[in-house]
Amino acid sequence: LKPFWLRTRGQALCPRGAQRGTMSLPPNQTLYVNNLNDKINVETLKKSLREVFAAFGGIIEIIAMKSLKRRGQAWIIFKEASSATNSLKSLQGFPFYNKPMRINYAKTKSDVVAKGDGTFVERPRKTIKREDLRKGKTAAAPVTATAPVAEAKKVATAAPAASASA
């Protein structure tokens, strides 16, 4: 325990879960799990997570990816929010492949749940072109060059006609 002059305001009054953010998000059917061992194959990780979390209720889907940015984290989507709450409380800090799991409710409703509710809204895809990555840009702007292309065609067709008359 830190001395009182090193504590931030209100820290001593907050329960331990509130400091990590578990109580700031509303209960949800989807759990976000991180601090997973990123050396484990994605398919093996999904099977192992299903075995551990299935004891708390029906699982709709487990999302885990192997990309560098998303490695070591997963989303577990339960059929019921009560199952998600029970597993969050029971498995917080549970050693999984020699690392303690950090579990929280997901920030947003998962697409599978939203489609079931009828509240799903399609999001625009972020596409990044290779040229933009080399130039240091993060997102590619949509290309709407209809007028300049048409003008270029007019100039290109006018140029051969001018050279033929000369």
Disulfide bonds with the S-S distance in Angstrom:
none
